[in-house]
Amino acid sequence: DMSICNTISDDNLKYSCYAGVGTAIQDVSVCDMIIDKYINLKDNCYSGVAVAKKDISICNKVQQIEYCYMNVGIARQDISICDMIQNQYAKDQCRQKIAVESQISIFCNGITNNVSKTECYIRIVEKTEDESICGEIVDIELKNKCYSLVAMKKQNPSICGKIEGTISKVSCYTELGYFCYRGVCELEGHTVTL
């Protein structure tokens, strides 16, 4: 309620109140009332309204426009908005959040930073338990960890067989309760030869 904001004498608190009200009632005219001295509060207000309304045009009022684009893109689950972002980190974060929330791993492909791309795949795998996504991971050690994660979640030893390298395979089978010795892993009469 704007009338409450107007009773506050401290400018910082008053304009923080305006930003909260503007975002809550999704009204940019309230954001317009924040003086430029408090530009961060004003930007937060505009960004909050843009996200709440899922309206990218409001981002044009914000100094940190790319982060506004990112948040609206995420709110709309619209990967094309991520591609409008010039800052590569923000673009990658936008793509990752949409990919993970939508559980569409192909959206991870456009992420340029390999660590972020791998994190994107793994976060989707954690939600979906789809081991086929692990195959998209380039780094062998992280790919193996991905397969191991799914094997543990599904309690499925056959997924351990997709792991490259004997030590990593043995580790996967061992975590599932197998006893491994000299290239053979065994559990309750089920034997796997490495």
VENWONOR-V527272 format. One line per field, one symbol per residue. ss: DSSP state (@ for helix, = for strand, . for the rest). phi: phi as a letter, one per 40 degrees, with the letter a starting at -180 (. if undefined). burial: 1 if it has 24 or more other ideal C-beta (glycine too) atoms within 12 Angstrom, else 0. Layout:
# VENWONOR-V527272
ss->???
phi->???
burial->???
This chain:
# VENWONOR-V527272
ss->.@@@@@....@@@@@@@@@@@@@@@..@@@@@...@@@@@@@@@@@@@@@@@@..@@@@@@...@@@@@@@@@@@@..@@@@.....@@@@@@@@@@@@@@@..@@@@@@...@@@@@@@@@@@@@@@..@@@@@@...@@@@@@@@@@@@@@@..@@@@@@...@@@@@@@@@@...===..====..====.
phi->.cccdcccccddcccccdcccdcccfbcccccccccdbdccccccdcccdcccfbcccdccbccccccddccdcccfbcccdccccccccccccccccdcccfbccccdcccccccccdcdccccdccfccccdcccccdccccccccdcdcccfbcccdccccgccccddcccccgcbbafgbbbafgcbbcc
burial->00001000000001101111111000010110110000001111111111101011011011001111111111110110110010000111111111110101101111100001111111111001011011011000011111111111000010111111000111111111010100001000000101
